[in-house]
Structure formats: C-alpha cells, structure tokens
Amino acid sequence: MTVWEIILIGVALAMDAFALTIANCATYKNSLNRKKEWSMPAAFALFQFLMPVIGYYLGSALSGSLKSVSKFVTAAIFFALALKIVIDNLKEAKSDKTCCTETEKATDKTAAFTFWVLIAQAVATSIDALLIGVTFAVSLDFSVFLAALIIGAVTFAIVAVALYIGKSLGKILGRYAQWAGAVILLVLAVKNLAEGIA
C-alpha cells in the first residue's frame, strides 16, 4: 500500500466527517464560537488517527466480527444524533413561545453543541477507520503511525474546508438550517444501514 493510496483512503474516510461538520454548522449555527468550530476538525482528525492504530493492533482476527456490526453501530449513532436534534428543535420552538428576551434565546441555543455530541460524532465517523487499521496489519509496507497521521491530516484539512461551507449554508438556510442538519444525519444513518444490510 502506497502513500497515495493512504491519502485516497483518508479522503474517503473523511467524507462522513465533512458532511457532519456541514450539518453541525447548519444545526448549531447560533451556538458555535471559534473554539467550538475548530474543535470539529481537531476531534475528527484525532479519532481518524487513533482508530487505524487501534485497528492495526487488534489484528485481522477480529476483522470479521467488527465488519459485521460496524455499519449498524454507525447508523444507530447517527439516528440517535438526528433524533436529538429534532427533539432539541421542538423544545426550542416551544421555549421560544415562553422565552421573552433575545439573551435567553441565545443562551438556550448556545448549550446545544456539546463536547459529548462531538465525541459521539467523532467515534461514529471513525469506525470505518478502525476496520482500515485491521487491514493495515496485513497490507501496510511502512509505519502504521505514519499512515494514521496522513489520514488524520487529510481529515483535518477536509473538515476545515467544511467549516466554511457549513457556515455559508447556515446563513443561506436561515431558520431551516437546524432541520437540514437533522436530515443530513438521517441520510448518513440510512446510508450506513443500507451498506450494513447489503
């Protein structure tokens, strides 16, 4: 396996993180500050680095059992996150009727994007990277740490681009942005579920 192949793998693995970043920017547009925005490429890249290394050391003995459930686990996490956004949106719509000041509304929205939401997303998008790491155990000609570093760097760059796209989409979509985020998560969940069943 060559460096170019690792780069292409990194691009493929980063696509879910790319879509989720756009969804996050649309969904949590009123609660994201600079620190929270840049926590996305950092977290996604970190997990895309760690998972191939873990997978490499797990070895090919576990590849069959992991592969059989990975898509279902990912789909379940995406469904849960989408459901959380829908529930949060409904609660926010209800609270808007009783919330009197713009400051109170902003406070409610700021609390929406949490560390645990980001970690759940980072884990969900890096399960495939764990399986790639298992294949590295038999197909990699150089250090797994270098391969994982390349994948992490590619993910960071792609998610950083998604930040700018996501913020623009959030402005364009306006009041429907949060629902768009839930739709993206549902699409990703269905995609993973379909791949798991196929």
C-alpha positions as CSV (number, residue, x, y, z in Angstrom):
1,M,0.0,0.0,0.0
2,T,1.5,3.4,-1.1
3,V,1.3,6.8,0.4
4,W,-1.1,7.9,-2.4
5,E,-3.4,5.1,-1.6
6,I,-3.4,6.1,2.1
7,I,-4.2,9.7,1.1
8,L,-7.2,8.4,-1.0
9,I,-8.3,6.3,1.9
10,G,-8.1,9.4,4.1
11,V,-10.3,11.3,1.7
12,A,-12.9,8.5,1.7
13,L,-12.8,8.2,5.4
14,A,-13.2,12.0,5.9
15,M,-16.5,12.2,3.9
16,D,-18.8,11.5,6.8
17,A,-16.9,13.9,9.0
18,F,-17.2,16.5,6.1
19,A,-21.0,16.0,5.9
20,L,-21.4,16.1,9.7
21,T,-19.4,19.3,10.0
22,I,-21.7,21.0,7.5
23,A,-24.7,19.6,9.5
24,N,-23.2,20.9,12.7
25,C,-22.6,24.4,11.3
26,A,-26.2,24.5,10.0
27,T,-27.8,22.9,13.1
28,Y,-25.8,24.8,15.8
29,K,-25.1,28.0,13.9
30,N,-26.1,30.2,16.9
31,S,-24.1,28.3,19.5
32,L,-20.8,27.8,17.7
33,N,-17.9,30.1,18.6
34,R,-14.4,29.9,17.2
35,K,-13.2,27.4,19.8
36,K,-16.2,25.0,19.1
37,E,-15.8,25.3,15.4
38,W,-12.1,24.3,15.4
39,S,-12.8,21.5,17.9
40,M,-14.6,19.7,15.0
41,P,-11.5,19.3,12.7
42,A,-9.4,18.6,15.7
43,A,-11.7,15.9,17.1
44,F,-12.5,14.2,13.8
45,A,-8.8,14.2,12.8
46,L,-7.7,12.8,16.3
47,F,-10.1,9.9,16.1
48,Q,-9.3,9.2,12.4
49,F,-5.6,9.0,13.6
50,L,-6.3,6.8,16.6
51,M,-8.7,4.3,15.1
52,P,-6.4,2.9,12.4
53,V,-3.7,2.4,15.0
54,I,-6.1,0.6,17.3
55,G,-7.3,-1.5,14.4
56,Y,-3.8,-2.3,13.4
57,Y,-3.0,-3.8,16.8
58,L,-6.4,-5.6,17.1
59,G,-5.3,-7.5,14.0
60,S,-7.1,-9.4,11.4
61,A,-8.5,-12.0,13.8
62,L,-11.3,-9.5,14.8
63,S,-12.0,-8.1,11.3
64,G,-15.0,-10.4,10.6
65,S,-16.9,-9.6,13.7
66,L,-16.2,-5.9,13.6
67,K,-17.1,-5.6,10.0
68,S,-20.5,-7.3,10.6
69,V,-21.6,-4.7,13.1
70,S,-19.7,-1.5,12.2
71,K,-22.3,-0.1,9.8
72,F,-25.2,-0.8,12.2
73,V,-23.4,0.8,15.1
74,T,-22.6,3.9,13.0
75,A,-26.2,4.1,11.7
76,A,-27.6,3.8,15.3
77,I,-25.3,6.7,16.5
78,F,-26.4,8.9,13.5
79,F,-30.1,8.1,14.1
80,A,-29.7,9.0,17.8
81,L,-27.9,12.3,17.0
82,A,-30.6,13.2,14.4
83,L,-33.3,12.4,16.9
84,K,-31.6,14.5,19.5
85,I,-31.5,17.5,17.0
86,V,-35.2,17.0,16.3
87,I,-36.1,16.9,20.0
88,D,-33.9,20.0,20.7
89,N,-35.5,21.8,17.8
90,L,-39.0,21.0,19.1
91,K,-38.0,22.1,22.6
92,E,-36.5,25.3,21.2
93,A,-39.7,26.1,19.3
94,K,-41.7,25.5,22.4
95,S,-39.4,27.6,24.6
96,D,-39.4,30.5,22.0
97,K,-43.1,31.0,22.9
98,T,-42.2,31.5,26.6
99,C,-38.7,33.0,26.3
100,C,-39.1,36.7,26.5
101,T,-35.6,38.1,25.7
102,E,-33.1,37.5,22.9
103,T,-30.4,36.9,25.5
104,E,-32.4,34.0,27.0
105,K,-32.9,32.5,23.5
106,A,-29.2,32.8,22.7
107,T,-28.4,31.1,25.9
108,D,-30.7,28.1,25.1
109,K,-29.1,27.7,21.7
110,T,-25.5,28.0,22.9
111,A,-25.9,25.0,25.1
112,A,-26.9,22.8,22.2
113,F,-23.5,21.8,20.8
114,T,-21.7,19.9,23.5
115,F,-18.4,18.0,23.9
116,W,-20.3,14.7,24.1
117,V,-22.2,15.3,20.9
118,L,-18.8,15.9,19.2
119,I,-17.2,12.8,20.7
120,A,-20.2,10.7,19.6
121,Q,-19.9,12.0,16.1
122,A,-16.1,11.5,16.0
123,V,-16.5,7.9,17.2
124,A,-19.3,7.2,14.7
125,T,-17.3,8.6,11.7
126,S,-14.1,6.7,12.7
127,I,-15.4,3.2,13.0
128,D,-14.5,2.5,9.3
129,A,-11.0,3.8,10.1
130,L,-10.8,1.1,12.8
131,L,-11.5,-1.5,10.1
132,I,-9.0,0.0,7.7
133,G,-6.4,-0.3,10.5
134,V,-7.2,-4.0,10.7
135,T,-6.4,-4.3,7.0
136,F,-3.1,-2.4,7.6
137,A,-1.9,-5.3,9.7
138,V,-1.6,-7.4,6.5
139,S,-1.2,-4.8,3.7
140,L,0.9,-1.9,5.0
141,D,4.6,-1.6,3.9
142,F,5.5,1.2,6.3
143,S,4.7,2.5,9.8
144,V,1.1,2.4,10.8
145,F,1.7,5.7,12.7
146,L,2.7,7.5,9.5
147,A,-0.3,6.1,7.7
148,A,-2.6,7.1,10.5
149,L,-1.0,10.6,10.6
150,I,-1.7,11.0,6.9
151,I,-5.3,10.0,7.4
152,G,-5.7,12.4,10.3
153,A,-4.1,15.3,8.4
154,V,-6.3,14.7,5.4
155,T,-9.4,14.6,7.7
156,F,-8.4,17.9,9.4
157,A,-8.0,19.7,6.1
158,I,-11.3,18.4,4.6
159,V,-13.2,19.2,7.8
160,A,-11.6,22.7,7.9
161,V,-13.0,23.3,4.4
162,A,-16.4,22.0,5.6
163,L,-16.4,24.6,8.3
164,Y,-16.5,27.5,5.8
165,I,-19.1,25.7,3.6
166,G,-21.2,24.9,6.6
167,K,-21.3,28.5,7.9
168,S,-22.3,29.7,4.4
169,L,-25.1,27.1,4.2
170,G,-26.3,28.1,7.7
171,K,-26.7,31.7,6.6
172,I,-28.5,30.7,3.4
173,L,-30.8,28.2,5.0
174,G,-31.7,30.5,7.9
175,R,-34.5,29.2,10.1
176,Y,-34.5,25.8,8.4
177,A,-30.8,25.2,9.0
178,Q,-31.3,23.1,12.1
179,W,-33.7,20.8,10.3
180,A,-31.3,20.5,7.4
181,G,-28.7,19.2,9.9
182,A,-31.0,16.5,11.1
183,V,-31.8,15.5,7.5
184,I,-28.1,15.1,6.7
185,L,-27.6,12.9,9.8
186,L,-30.6,10.8,8.8
187,V,-29.2,10.4,5.2
188,L,-25.9,9.2,6.7
189,A,-27.7,6.8,9.0
190,V,-29.7,5.3,6.2
191,K,-26.6,5.1,4.0
192,N,-24.7,3.2,6.7
193,L,-27.7,1.0,7.5
194,A,-28.1,0.1,3.8
195,E,-24.4,-0.7,3.5
196,G,-24.7,-2.9,6.6
197,I,-27.7,-4.8,5.2
198,A,-26.2,-5.2,1.7
